[in-house]
Amino acid sequence: MKDLKVKSKDQLLKMSVLEIREEIKGVEKVLFSLRMKLSLGELKQTHLVKWFKKYVARLNTLLVAKINNN
């Protein structure tokens, strides 16, 4: 999770479709890891699960918008 850099809205808008897909894959890996830690009771910052789910949703929305515009 330390390698993941959350992008701002401006940075996301400048990304290509392939870059957005790569970002989604990376975030989903982090989200999976967080969910596993949560189920084992090792996660102290439980709010991160909800936050990363919303971030994935934002990325998916942006991806669909970019695909439909091109």
GROMACS elastic network, one bead per residue, 0.5 to 0.9 nm:
[ bonds ]
;  ai    aj funct       b0    kb
    1     4     6  0.54090   500
    1     5     6  0.86544   500
    1    27     6  0.88858   500
    1    30     6  0.60767   500
    1    33     6  0.87394   500
    2     5     6  0.78323   500
    4    26     6  0.76292   500
    4    27     6  0.75827   500
    4    30     6  0.82126   500
    6    55     6  0.88205   500
    7    10     6  0.80315   500
    7    11     6  0.58420   500
    7    12     6  0.62305   500
    8    11     6  0.52383   500
    8    12     6  0.62530   500
    8    13     6  0.87540   500
    9    12     6  0.50819   500
    9    13     6  0.62238   500
    9    14     6  0.88278   500
   10    13     6  0.52225   500
   10    14     6  0.65414   500
   11    14     6  0.53309   500
   11    15     6  0.66180   500
   12    15     6  0.52891   500
   12    16     6  0.85776   500
   12    20     6  0.75716   500
   12    59     6  0.80303   500
   12    62     6  0.80532   500
   13    16     6  0.81875   500
   13    62     6  0.77285   500
   13    66     6  0.88676   500
   15    18     6  0.80692   500
   15    19     6  0.58489   500
   15    20     6  0.63067   500
   16    19     6  0.51952   500
   16    20     6  0.62537   500
   16    21     6  0.87163   500
   16    63     6  0.87717   500
   16    66     6  0.82011   500
   17    20     6  0.51506   500
   17    21     6  0.62792   500
   17    22     6  0.87499   500
   17    62     6  0.89943   500
   17    63     6  0.62691   500
   17    66     6  0.68879   500
   17    67     6  0.72823   500
   18    21     6  0.50945   500
   18    22     6  0.62772   500
   18    23     6  0.86438   500
   19    22     6  0.50741   500
   19    23     6  0.61651   500
   19    24     6  0.86425   500
   20    24     6  0.61853   500
   20    25     6  0.86966   500
   20    59     6  0.68039   500
   20    60     6  0.82721   500
   20    62     6  0.82134   500
   20    63     6  0.65647   500
   21    24     6  0.50581   500
   21    25     6  0.63148   500
   21    26     6  0.87416   500
   21    59     6  0.82895   500
   21    60     6  0.84097   500
   21    63     6  0.76043   500
   22    25     6  0.51216   500
   22    26     6  0.63018   500
   22    27     6  0.86776   500
   23    26     6  0.51574   500
   23    27     6  0.61445   500
   23    28     6  0.85263   500
   23    56     6  0.88311   500
   23    59     6  0.80068   500
   24    27     6  0.51440   500
   24    28     6  0.60010   500
   24    29     6  0.85967   500
   24    55     6  0.88249   500
   24    56     6  0.61921   500
   24    59     6  0.66286   500
   24    60     6  0.76378   500
   25    28     6  0.51573   500
   25    29     6  0.63105   500
   25    30     6  0.88228   500
   26    29     6  0.52132   500
   26    30     6  0.64826   500
   26    31     6  0.87041   500
   27    30     6  0.50683   500
   27    31     6  0.60760   500
   27    32     6  0.85705   500
   27    52     6  0.71656   500
   27    53     6  0.88233   500
   27    55     6  0.81481   500
   27    56     6  0.68750   500
   28    32     6  0.60376   500
   28    33     6  0.85443   500
   28    52     6  0.81775   500
   28    53     6  0.83954   500
   28    56     6  0.73023   500
   29    32     6  0.51119   500
   29    33     6  0.62933   500
   29    34     6  0.86783   500
   30    33     6  0.50802   500
   30    34     6  0.61916   500
   30    35     6  0.86495   500
   30    52     6  0.82772   500
   31    34     6  0.50106   500
   31    35     6  0.61417   500
   31    36     6  0.86434   500
   31    48     6  0.84437   500
   31    49     6  0.64116   500
   31    52     6  0.63359   500
   31    53     6  0.73196   500
   32    35     6  0.51069   500
   32    36     6  0.62753   500
   32    37     6  0.86990   500
   32    49     6  0.89869   500
   33    36     6  0.51853   500
   33    37     6  0.62853   500
   33    38     6  0.85876   500
   34    37     6  0.51084   500
   34    38     6  0.60452   500
   34    39     6  0.86385   500
   34    43     6  0.70871   500
   34    46     6  0.83656   500
   34    48     6  0.77354   500
   34    49     6  0.63550   500
   35    39     6  0.61813   500
   35    40     6  0.86330   500
   35    43     6  0.84911   500
   35    49     6  0.68513   500
   36    39     6  0.51821   500
   36    40     6  0.63052   500
   36    41     6  0.86249   500
   36    42     6  0.85984   500
   36    43     6  0.87023   500
   37    40     6  0.50977   500
   37    41     6  0.60813   500
   37    43     6  0.52170   500
   38    41     6  0.50298   500
   38    42     6  0.59266   500
   38    44     6  0.81244   500
   38    45     6  0.89841   500
   38    46     6  0.70783   500
   38    49     6  0.85225   500
   39    42     6  0.76914   500
   39    43     6  0.82663   500
   40    43     6  0.78058   500
   41    44     6  0.79925   500
   43    46     6  0.61336   500
   44    47     6  0.88070   500
   45    48     6  0.59797   500
   45    49     6  0.82751   500
   46    49     6  0.59571   500
   46    50     6  0.77215   500
   47    50     6  0.55292   500
   47    51     6  0.63150   500
   47    52     6  0.87874   500
   48    52     6  0.59730   500
   48    53     6  0.84324   500
   49    52     6  0.53851   500
   49    53     6  0.62401   500
   49    54     6  0.87776   500
   50    53     6  0.51647   500
   50    54     6  0.63866   500
   50    55     6  0.87368   500
   51    54     6  0.52315   500
   51    55     6  0.62616   500
   51    56     6  0.88137   500
   52    56     6  0.61601   500
   52    57     6  0.85368   500
   53    56     6  0.52187   500
   53    57     6  0.63384   500
   53    58     6  0.87682   500
   54    58     6  0.62133   500
   54    59     6  0.86512   500
   55    58     6  0.50315   500
   55    59     6  0.62359   500
   55    60     6  0.86376   500
   56    59     6  0.50390   500
   56    60     6  0.61301   500
   56    61     6  0.85690   500
   57    60     6  0.50687   500
   57    61     6  0.61216   500
   57    62     6  0.85884   500
   58    61     6  0.51085   500
   58    62     6  0.61936   500
   58    63     6  0.85569   500
   59    62     6  0.50973   500
   59    63     6  0.60596   500
   59    64     6  0.87003   500
   60    64     6  0.62341   500
   60    65     6  0.85869   500
   61    64     6  0.53017   500
   61    65     6  0.62430   500
   61    66     6  0.86858   500
   62    65     6  0.50590   500
   62    66     6  0.61297   500
   62    67     6  0.85962   500
   63    66     6  0.51866   500
   63    67     6  0.61714   500
   63    68     6  0.86295   500
   64    67     6  0.51021   500
   64    68     6  0.60993   500
   64    69     6  0.85708   500
   65    68     6  0.52062   500
   65    69     6  0.61474   500
   65    70     6  0.88032   500
   66    69     6  0.51829   500
   66    70     6  0.64195   500
   67    70     6  0.54864   500
